[in-house]
Amino acid sequence: QVQLVESGGGLVQPGGSLRLSCAASGSDLRINAMVWYRQAPGKQRELVAVITGSGTTNYATSVKGRFAIVRDIAKNTVYLQMNSLKPEDTTVYYCECKGYWGQGTQVTVSS
């Protein structure tokens, strides 16, 4: 069974940065992809970024050039580095791997 534990959300001013973490147990990140999603209340879930087992990354158009998904194989952890944050980035962020989900972490971008 895969367990995902997220951390790193919070309140930040527009233009600021945050780094989200997703620590995985029961899944080898060298084999399985990890995906970050976000979903605001009443809105459709949006894929934010993905990193495959081979390390290939892909991003939503809305975050390309601002966000980076990276992984630490030794720690079996994936990070979402979020820079130049905008108010519209405000929502709950989730990591997902093999159909298992983290608990979600709230990101709020506001002055």
C-alpha positions as CSV (number, residue, x, y, z in Angstrom):
1,Q,0.0,0.0,0.0
2,V,1.2,3.5,-0.9
3,Q,1.1,6.3,1.7
4,L,1.7,9.9,0.7
5,V,2.3,12.6,3.3
6,E,2.2,16.2,2.1
7,S,3.6,19.3,3.7
8,G,4.7,22.8,2.9
9,G,1.5,24.7,2.2
10,G,0.7,28.1,3.7
11,L,0.0,31.7,3.1
12,V,2.3,33.7,0.8
13,Q,2.1,37.1,-0.8
14,P,1.7,37.4,-4.6
15,G,5.1,36.9,-6.3
16,G,6.3,34.8,-3.4
17,S,7.4,31.2,-3.3
18,L,6.5,28.0,-1.6
19,R,7.8,24.4,-1.7
20,L,5.4,21.5,-1.3
21,S,6.7,18.1,-0.3
22,C,5.1,14.7,-0.8
23,A,6.9,11.9,1.0
24,A,6.0,8.5,-0.4
25,S,6.2,5.1,1.2
26,G,5.3,1.8,-0.5
27,S,6.2,3.2,-3.9
28,D,9.4,3.3,-5.8
29,L,9.7,6.7,-7.5
30,R,12.2,5.3,-9.9
31,I,9.3,3.2,-11.3
32,N,6.1,5.1,-10.6
33,A,5.1,8.5,-11.6
34,M,4.1,11.2,-9.1
35,V,1.5,13.8,-10.0
36,W,0.5,17.1,-8.3
37,Y,-3.0,18.2,-8.7
38,R,-5.0,21.1,-7.4
39,Q,-8.7,21.5,-6.9
40,A,-10.6,24.5,-5.7
41,P,-14.1,24.1,-4.2
42,G,-16.7,23.7,-7.0
43,K,-14.1,23.5,-9.7
44,Q,-12.6,20.7,-11.7
45,R,-9.4,19.1,-10.6
46,E,-6.4,20.3,-12.5
47,L,-3.2,18.4,-13.2
48,V,-0.4,20.8,-12.2
49,A,2.8,18.8,-12.8
50,V,4.0,15.2,-13.2
51,I,7.3,13.5,-13.0
52,T,7.6,10.0,-14.4
53,G,9.7,7.1,-13.1
54,S,12.4,8.0,-15.7
55,G,12.4,11.6,-14.5
56,T,10.5,13.2,-17.4
57,T,8.4,16.2,-16.3
58,N,5.4,17.9,-17.6
59,Y,3.4,20.9,-16.5
60,A,0.0,22.6,-16.9
61,T,0.2,25.6,-19.2
62,S,-0.9,27.8,-16.3
63,V,2.2,27.0,-14.2
64,K,4.9,26.4,-16.8
65,G,7.9,28.5,-16.1
66,R,6.8,29.2,-12.6
67,F,6.6,25.8,-11.0
68,A,9.1,22.9,-10.9
69,I,8.6,19.3,-9.9
70,V,11.7,17.6,-8.6
71,R,12.4,14.4,-6.7
72,D,14.8,13.1,-4.2
73,I,15.1,9.4,-4.8
74,A,17.1,8.8,-1.6
75,K,14.2,10.3,0.4
76,N,11.5,9.0,-1.8
77,T,10.0,12.4,-1.9
78,V,8.7,14.7,-4.6
79,Y,8.7,18.4,-4.3
80,L,6.7,21.1,-6.1
81,Q,8.7,24.3,-6.1
82,M,6.2,27.2,-6.7
83,N,7.6,30.6,-7.7
84,S,6.0,33.8,-8.8
85,L,2.8,32.8,-7.1
86,K,-0.5,34.4,-8.1
87,P,-3.8,34.7,-6.3
88,E,-5.3,32.3,-8.8
89,D,-2.9,29.6,-7.5
90,T,-4.8,29.6,-4.3
91,T,-6.4,26.2,-3.6
92,V,-5.7,22.8,-2.1
93,Y,-2.8,20.8,-3.7
94,Y,-2.7,17.0,-3.7
95,C,-0.1,14.5,-4.7
96,E,-1.0,11.2,-6.3
97,C,0.8,8.0,-7.1
98,K,-0.6,4.8,-8.4
99,G,-4.1,5.9,-7.5
100,Y,-3.2,6.8,-3.9
101,W,-3.6,10.4,-2.7
102,G,-2.1,12.6,-0.1
103,Q,-4.2,14.4,2.4
104,G,-3.9,17.7,0.6
105,T,-2.2,20.9,1.6
106,Q,-3.7,24.4,1.4
107,V,-1.9,27.1,-0.6
108,T,-3.2,30.7,-0.2
109,V,-1.7,33.5,-2.2
110,S,-2.9,36.9,-0.9
111,S,-1.6,40.2,0.2
